[in-house]
Amino acid sequence: MAEHYDLVVLGAGPGGYVAAIHAAQQGMKVAVVEKEKLGGVCLHKGCIPTKTLLKSASLYAQMKSSHEYGVYAEQLILDWEKIQQRKVTVVERLQQGIEQLFSHHQIDCFQGTGRILGPSIFSPLSGTISVTSEEREPVILIPQQVIIATGSRPREWDELPFDGDMILSSDQILELTELPRSILIVGGGVIGVEWASLLQDFGVQVTIVETMERILPQEDRLISREMERILRQRGVQIYTNAKILADRIEREANRIYVPISTGNQEYVVEVERVLISIGRQANVEGIGLKNTAIQYSQGYIEVNDFMQTKEKHIYAIGDVIGGYQLAHVASREGVIAVEHMAGKVVSPLATELIPRCTYSRPEVASIGLTEDDAMEQGYQIQHAIVPMKQIAKAVVSGETDGWVKLVVNRENEDILGIHMIGSQVTELIATAGLAQVFDAASWEMGQAIYAHPTLAEVFQEVSGAINYKG
């Protein structure tokens, strides 16, 4: 059985399904191959389930301090089973939405593993897709174009491999049937900090071990420092510039003893579970890359500015090409690939326009260059910081931790970066993103009239602070 398509997409995550829908809207006949469920890692093992748990954690923490608002709860019960059920309900609802979009746009979905074939009787070019599964006979798809969007998986640490019981990946921890009393998180990046925040809110004793000098090392230095201060204040133990002495780890029935070295000192942390959160690894194995001229290095597929591989009719997007491994980046890359293959004029991905978010408590959101990055690139900069405690809506809400930092090019007052930590800053980042899209100067951002009282007024304040300095 062989079927012909204008486009076949391998993978139905936020890169793959957005690309498929956009291609169908351009009039293409589209098929998607997915070995698991529509929505990919983001919907089933990443963005959505973790943010659903974070919402429950945040609400639980807020209710524990509700007396500060004059609201007294006589009995506060944490029902982990119900929290997990809500997570499943949210995921299923969003998956149904994707299925409806596929049906509406007449996109064919093949359940199974897709593998790229080399030149054959089906096509003189590599790119024919063989789809295999246990439920059906192999299917051959013959496309004009291909998009590889096979995503990534948690990177395993050889010194402490996943066992699904005491040593967990970020996928496995989502399936916990009960909360541990203590956990050690290896890695203080976005995933590690989000899990530290939600588990601490649920009453778990959390320890973070980070090999670099600070947690959230990709963020502005002041944000890292503030997040560390707040997490420590909440009871999270944090070791930076630290190394786990894996050869000396000991286990008992339901305990694991993890020795940690920070150079001059050694500690032993006793916990019930360990979460390994040291990044993600691209899914490039078993998809037939060796049957093509596609080049890949350090585990990632190489592409040009329009997401084309060395095989010009085969594109790759999302986590498999490295860079920012974010759902919204994969989606934009999918749109770029589709519009390029459709012959439209398309601009390459602008990395300076990519928002970065951490959905912890407090949240972190940023866009553009950090102060350190700007100086390394030779800019003469100035910056201003406005604490959220100066914003009326933050005071009203009782959530005054954090601040907004504006980094500006001193020569022309153009905004180079906006960095935020505080309540709801992952929503405020949209305003910062628009300022970047329109290449706004700091004073221009201050010309908008912001409703009062809103958290968005912080942009007016920080813009005024920059221009007052200038």
ZASEMI-923864 format. One record per residue (C-alpha): x, y, z; residue in three letters. Coordinates in steps of 0.05 Angstrom, whole numbers, padded with zeros to 5 digits, always signed. Each point is the difference from the previous one (the first is absolute). Layout:
XYZAla...
This chain:
+00000+00000+00000Met+00030+00067-00022Ala-00031+00069+00007Glu+00023+00066-00029His+00002+00066+00038Tyr+00026+00070-00009Asp+00029-00003+00070Leu+00013-00053+00052Val+00018+00022+00070Val+00036-00047+00047Leu-00024+00017+00070Gly-00063+00034+00026Ala+00028+00045+00055Gly-00009+00076-00001Pro+00048+00005-00058Gly-00029-00056-00041Gly-00075+00012+00010Tyr+00006+00075-00011Val+00040-00012-00064Ala-00052-00051-00024Ala-00059+00046+00013Ile+00035+00060-00032His+00018-00042-00062Ala-00073-00024-00006Ala-00022+00072+00003Gln+00046+00013-00059Gln-00037-00053-00040Gly+00049-00057+00009Met-00019-00072+00008Lys+00031-00018+00067Val+00014-00062+00042Ala+00030-00004+00069Val+00035-00061+00030Val-00001-00005+00076Glu+00021-00061+00040Lys-00034+00023+00065Glu-00054+00054+00008Lys-00016+00064-00036Leu+00031+00059+00037Gly+00068-00031+00013Gly+00044+00011+00061Val-00027+00070+00013Cys-00071-00023+00008Leu+00010-00067+00033His+00067+00002+00037Lys+00022+00072+00004Gly-00031+00069-00005Cys-00073-00015+00014Ile+00001-00053+00055Pro+00054+00036+00039Thr-00036+00067-00005Lys-00064-00034+00023Thr+00036-00027+00061Leu+00032+00068+00011Leu-00069+00032+00001Lys-00023-00048+00054Ser+00064+00013+00040Ala-00007+00075-00005Ser-00073-00003+00022Leu+00018-00044+00058Tyr+00055+00048+00022Ala-00047+00059-00007Gln-00054-00033+00041Met+00049-00015+00056Lys+00009+00076+00007Ser-00072+00019-00014Ser-00008+00028+00071His+00043+00059-00023Glu-00059+00018-00045Tyr-00051-00009+00055Gly-00021-00068-00026Val+00004-00058+00049Tyr-00003-00073-00022Ala-00014-00047+00057Glu+00028-00061-00034Gln+00048-00002-00059Leu+00009-00068-00033Ile+00049-00018-00054Leu-00029-00055-00045Asp+00057-00023-00045Trp-00044-00050-00036Glu-00050+00055-00019Lys+00057+00046-00022Ile+00026-00055-00046Gln-00071-00012-00027Gln-00007+00073-00017Arg+00067-00003-00037Lys-00026-00058-00042Val-00065+00037-00015Thr+00036+00063-00023Val+00046-00040-00046Val-00057-00041-00030Glu-00041+00063-00014Arg+00058+00033-00037Leu+00015-00064-00038Gln-00072-00002-00024Gln+00008+00071-00025Gly+00059-00021-00044Ile-00039-00060-00026Glu-00057+00046-00019Gln+00047+00047-00037Leu+00030-00059-00038Phe-00069-00024-00019Ser-00022+00070-00021His+00061+00009-00044His-00004-00072-00028Gln+00069-00019+00026Ile+00014-00074+00000Asp+00033-00028+00062Cys+00038-00065-00001Phe+00013-00033+00067Gln+00068-00033+00001Gly+00074+00010-00010Thr+00021+00038-00062Gly+00066-00015-00035Arg+00030+00038-00058Ile+00020-00045-00059Leu+00055+00012-00050Gly-00011+00003-00076Pro-00044-00059-00019Ser-00053-00023-00048Ile-00047+00050+00033Phe+00043+00062-00013Ser+00068+00016-00029Pro+00012+00045+00060Leu+00006-00019+00073Ser-00061+00020+00041Gly-00051-00054-00010Thr-00027-00018+00069Ile-00012-00071+00025Ser-00049-00002+00058Val+00000-00062+00044Thr-00042-00019+00059Ser-00022-00062+00037Glu-00073+00011-00018Glu+00005+00004-00076Arg+00039-00019-00061Glu+00057+00048-00020Pro-00023+00062-00038Val+00041+00037-00052Ile-00010+00076-00005Leu+00029+00035-00061Ile+00006+00075+00014Pro+00026+00059-00040Gln+00027+00030+00064Gln+00016-00026+00070Val+00005+00034+00067Ile+00038-00036+00056Ile-00030+00021+00067Ala+00016-00061+00043Thr+00015+00041+00063Gly+00044-00021+00058Ser+00002-00040+00064Arg+00031+00012+00069Pro+00075-00006-00002Arg+00024-00058+00043Glu+00060+00005+00046Trp+00044-00062-00006Asp+00023+00006+00072Glu-00072-00005+00025Leu-00045-00031-00052Pro-00076+00004+00004Phe-00034-00058+00034Asp-00071+00027+00003Gly-00002-00010+00075Asp+00051+00040+00039Met+00038+00032-00058Ile-00050+00037-00043Leu-00002+00038-00066Ser-00045+00060-00010Ser-00047-00048-00037Asp-00003-00051+00056Gln-00010+00049+00056Ile-00066+00022-00032Leu-00028-00069+00015Glu+00013-00001+00075Leu-00057-00033+00037Thr+00019+00034+00065Glu+00045+00057+00019Leu+00068-00016+00031Pro+00020+00034+00065Arg+00066+00021-00030Ser+00033+00006-00068Ile+00067+00021-00029Leu-00002+00034-00068Ile+00063-00006-00043Val+00001+00063-00042Gly-00023+00071+00016Gly-00025+00019-00069Gly-00072+00016-00019Val-00027-00070+00010Ile+00037-00010+00066Gly-00024+00067+00028Val-00072-00011-00020Glu-00002-00069+00034Trp+00035+00028+00061Ala-00052+00055+00006Ser-00061-00044-00008Leu+00025-00057+00044Leu+00021+00048+00055Gln-00070+00031-00002Asp-00029-00069+00009Phe+00042-00010+00063Gly+00057-00042-00029Val+00070+00016+00026Gln+00040+00019-00062Val+00074+00004-00014Thr+00029+00027-00065Ile+00071-00017-00023Val+00028+00043-00057Glu+00070-00008-00029Thr+00003+00073-00024Met+00008+00060+00045Glu-00074+00017+00001Arg-00069-00029-00014Ile-00036+00023-00064Leu+00069+00012-00030Pro-00029+00025-00067Gln-00038+00056+00033Glu+00024+00069+00023Asp+00047-00007+00059Arg-00045+00041+00046Leu-00059-00045-00016Ile+00040-00062+00018Ser+00020+00032+00066Arg-00071+00022+00016Glu-00030-00068-00016Met+00052-00034+00044Glu-00015+00048+00057Arg-00075-00013-00004Ile+00005-00075-00007Leu+00048-00003+00060Arg-00049+00043+00039Gln-00054-00051-00016Arg+00044-00056+00027Gly+00033-00028-00063Val+00073-00022+00010Gln+00044+00023-00057Ile+00071-00021-00016Tyr+00035+00035-00057Thr+00070-00012-00028Asn-00016-00070+00025Ala+00016-00070-00022Lys-00036-00064+00018Ile+00049-00055+00021Leu-00038-00055-00037Ala+00048-00056+00018Asp-00015+00011+00074Arg-00076+00000-00005Ile-00033-00050+00047Glu-00071-00027+00000Arg-00046-00032+00050Glu-00071-00025-00007Ala-00031+00068-00011Asn+00058+00047+00010Arg+00058+00024-00042Ile+00061+00034+00029Tyr+00032+00049-00049Val+00069+00029+00016Pro+00011+00070-00028Ile+00066+00038-00007Ser+00003+00076-00007Thr+00075+00001-00003Gly+00020+00014+00071Asn-00057-00037+00034Gln-00038-00064-00007Glu-00071-00014+00020Tyr-00045-00062+00000Val-00073+00012-00017Val-00050-00054+00019Glu-00062-00002-00045Val-00054-00046-00024Glu+00004+00018-00074Arg+00049+00031-00049Val-00022+00039-00062Leu+00052+00004-00056Ile-00011+00065-00037Ser+00062+00013-00041Ile-00030+00016-00068Gly-00031-00036-00058Arg+00025-00045-00056Gln-00025+00004-00071Ala-00039-00060-00029Asn+00041-00012-00063Val+00011-00075+00007Glu-00040-00050-00042Gly-00032+00051-00047Ile+00044-00017-00060Gly+00048+00059-00002Leu+00055-00047-00025Lys-00042-00011-00063Asn+00007+00074-00016Thr+00054+00053-00010Ala-00025+00036+00063Ile+00056+00023+00044Gln-00003+00001+00076Tyr+00051+00015+00054Ser+00001-00004+00076Gln-00066-00037-00005Gly-00038+00054-00039Tyr-00022+00006-00072Ile+00033+00058-00038Glu-00047+00047-00037Val+00005+00068-00036Asn-00038+00063+00018Asp-00063-00029-00032Phe+00003-00067+00037Met+00025-00038-00062Gln+00049-00058+00010Thr+00052-00019-00052Lys-00057-00035-00035Glu-00037+00063-00022Lys-00069-00034-00001His+00010-00024+00072Ile-00007+00050+00056Tyr+00011-00007+00075Ala-00028+00040+00057Ile-00005+00002+00076Gly+00043-00037+00050Asp+00034-00043-00053Val+00038+00061-00026Ile+00022+00025+00069Gly+00000+00074+00017Gly-00058+00023+00044Tyr-00038-00064+00016Gln-00066+00035+00012Leu-00069-00017-00026Ala-00013+00070-00029His+00067-00002-00035Val-00017-00066-00033Ala-00067+00027-00022Ser+00032+00061-00033Arg+00052-00043-00033Glu-00056-00043-00028Gly-00034+00061-00030Val+00067+00024-00030Ile+00012-00069-00032Ala-00070-00004-00030Val+00000+00070-00028Glu+00069-00011-00030His-00021-00064-00034Met-00062+00036-00025Ala+00045+00051-00035Gly-00019+00058+00045Lys+00048+00055+00022Val+00017-00018+00072Val+00047+00029+00051Ser+00047-00045+00040Pro-00014-00012+00074Leu+00019+00062+00040Ala+00031-00027+00064Thr-00004+00069+00033Glu-00076-00005-00004Leu-00005-00067+00037Ile-00032+00007+00069Pro+00027-00046+00055Arg-00044-00020+00058Cys+00007-00037+00065Thr-00068-00015+00033Tyr+00025-00006+00071Ser-00024+00041+00059Arg+00020+00055-00012Pro+00001-00004-00076Glu+00057+00021-00045Val-00007+00029-00070Ala+00051+00033-00045Ser+00013+00020-00071Ile+00062+00026-00036Gly+00070+00008+00028Leu+00020-00004+00072Thr+00045+00055+00027Glu+00061-00046-00003Asp-00016-00022-00072Asp-00010+00072-00023Ala+00067+00022+00028Met+00035-00061-00030Glu-00028+00021-00068Gln+00030+00069+00008Gly-00061+00042+00016Tyr+00005+00060+00044Gln-00059-00012+00046Ile-00042+00030+00054Gln-00052-00036+00041His-00055+00014+00050Ala-00035-00045+00050Ile-00070+00012+00029Val-00021-00045+00058Pro-00071-00029-00004Met-00013+00028+00070Lys-00005+00069-00033Gln-00058-00023-00043Ile-00069+00009+00031Ala-00031-00063-00030Lys+00057-00042+00029Ala-00012+00030+00069Val-00075-00012-00007Val+00013-00072-00019Ser+00049-00010+00057Gly+00053-00025-00049Glu+00056+00051+00002Thr+00061-00045-00010Asp+00041+00014-00061Gly+00014+00056-00049Trp+00007+00020-00073Val+00067+00017-00030Lys+00008+00038-00065Leu+00066-00003-00039Val+00009+00055-00052Val+00051+00019-00052Asn+00027+00066+00025Arg+00016+00026-00070Glu-00072-00001-00027Asn-00044-00020+00059Glu-00022-00064-00035Asp-00023-00056+00046Ile+00049-00057+00001Leu-00033-00043+00052Gly-00056-00004+00052Ile+00007-00046+00059His-00054-00013+00052Met-00011-00040+00063Ile-00066+00003+00038Gly-00073-00019-00002Ser-00031-00009-00070Gln+00061+00025-00037Val-00009-00057-00050Thr-00062+00038-00022Glu+00035+00068+00001Leu+00053-00027-00047Ile-00048+00010-00059Ala+00005+00076+00009Thr+00076-00005+00002Ala-00002-00043-00063Gly-00039+00052-00038Leu+00050+00053+00020Ala+00055-00044-00029Gln-00039-00015-00064Val-00008+00075-00014Phe+00072+00014+00020Asp-00024+00049+00052Ala+00042+00050+00036Ala-00009+00002+00076Ser-00036+00066-00003Trp-00049-00027-00053Glu-00021-00056+00046Met-00016+00053+00052Gly-00046+00037-00048Gln-00054-00053+00005Ala-00056+00015+00050Ile-00004-00058+00049Tyr-00064-00013+00038Ala+00003+00011+00075His+00006-00041+00041Pro+00034-00054-00042Thr+00067-00036+00005Leu+00015+00025-00070Ala+00012+00069+00029Glu+00069-00025+00018Val+00020+00012-00072Phe-00018+00073+00005Gln+00039+00006+00064Glu+00063-00035-00025Val-00001+00039-00065Ser-00004+00065+00040Gly+00057-00023+00044Ala+00045-00013-00060Ile-00015+00067-00032Asn+00007+00037+00065Tyr+00070-00030+00005Lys+00015+00019-00072Gly
